[in-house]
Amino acid sequence: MKKKINHILPALVLTASLGLTTVSCNGFLDEMPDNRTELNTDQKIAKLLVSAYADVSPNELFELYSDNSDDSGPTYGYYKLSEQECYHWQDTKEEYQDTPNSLWGGYYSAIAAANMALNAIEEKGNPASLDPQRGEALVCRAYCHFMLANIFCNTYDTHASQSLGVPYMEEVETTVSPRYERGTLEEVYRKVERDLLEGIDLISDDSYSVPKYHFTRKAAYAFAARFYLYYMKPDFSNCDRVIDFATRVLGTNPADLLRNWEALGNLSVNGNVQADAYIASSNEANLLISSTVSNWGAIGSDYLIGPRYFHNQTLATSETCLSSGLWGSSDYFYLKPFSTNGFVASILRKSGLYEGTYLYYMPVLFSTDETLLCRAEAYALKKMYAQSAADITSWQRAYTRNKSVLTPEQINTYYDRMSFYTPFTQQTPKKKLAPDFMIEEGMQENFIHCILHIRRITTLHEGMRWPDIKRYGILIYRRDMANQRVTDEMPPNDLRYAIQIPRSVIVAGIQPNPRRN
């Protein structure tokens, strides 16, 4: 277990009170775990905040839930039973890393550490010298609750005041059996916004020895841009905040800040060379990097330990990293996927296999590339098509060999002519949209199709497609590729959008997500 002992007791109290069980913690119990009384120096508070970054990742869960995965048939194996359960949108029975149980416990454990730091700072009188640590703790707390809401709740929409939220933890828990209510999704988003905005202004990059593993100002701005994109208002007023925060990251000329995809594509494909370069802290495009305990690095790398429920060559060619677009054919892409097992699995080398006591996975949580696409989407929703086209052009010039300047008319015409997707007969990136907010037919809708297409390519394997599906109400299918048949479908606003909370949490008395009988 990676967690530092200076917060293990409140974490144990929290997990017990939220109905969780702990695993492999015996070593901690052999020592004196309750170091809360020793948080008497600024340095110790800063060290505690290392544990305010969750060591879990939803990327495997989100990729399996999304249309980035297919069932390639029983000829191929899977690593864990939960892969099959998650691919089929079933409530999971197994509980280990990458499952909902692990994610729930991991994020709430990180929240406990953030709350401990905030409590210690308050006990010292909230001195200005600890403002950077207070800011970091608030943003970490906001981010962890935001991720919990993305996993276990519906997408934010006009029904958020009636939708189930998640318990928003704001205090250090000292009792074993407190009673928690989930509240509403509206309440969660308002508290995330409160913590985020208060914390951003306090963050100081000078307080970090390795900034890329902490919420720097730019990383916090990128989080704010994504948060307001998901915090969708019917009048798109939230998009002004998206544009504002994204521009604080990118400026008006983002070209020099985007990932050098050409250089990445020219690196050796052996071992972890490309993966190490992708997650490098020296890369200016990487705004926040995480270290997590996850199988996803093994599944989503050249090792391909479970290819059955995965991104395959059919998906790659028709919808994602080998699909044609405004840039032309896939030959224009700098980064080429690795395919094996008879082209069943197709991967971009974004994660390597890092082994220790556990399998580790190093996701990039925020990057300039994704922040650029947040801004492009916000511009499109505000009908600022020239600005959106400029951002799409910046992406195209960075990611592909096509250096042309795209106009709004070109984008509109290309996606207007593209056929809508059907599961086997017409496999395209363009899928029917049914968001809670209004999108005009014609140019606005076609811009959104374009942006969703390039978001899907850019963030492949990184878990971003599933929130996009929820936000835009995209109908997706489960496909049995061996028998060329559809086995299930998930229409807009399906109850399964909100992944079920862990069984142990339900047993402890917290309200489960509704399911059909």
Secondary structure by P-SEA (a helix, b strand, c coil): cccccccaaaaaaaaaaaccccccaaaaaacccccccccccaaaaaaaaccccccccaaaaaaaacccccccccccccccaaaaaaaacccccccccccaaaaaaaaaaaaaaaaaaaaaaaaacccccaaaaaaaaaaaaaaaaaaaaaccccccccccccccccccccccccccbbbbbbccaaaaaaaaaaaaaaaaaaccccccccccccccaaaaaaaaaaaaaacccccccaaaaaaaaaaaaccccccccccaaaaaaacccccaaaaaaaaccccccccbbbbbbcccccccccccccccccccaaaaacccccccccccccccccbbbbbcccccbbbcccccccccccbbbbbccccaaaaaaaaaaaaaaacaaaaaaaaaaaaaaacccccccccaaaaaaaaaabbbbccccccccbbbbbccccccccaaaaaaaaaaaaaaaaacccaaaaaaaaaabbbbbbbcccccccccccccccccccccccaaaaaaccccccccc
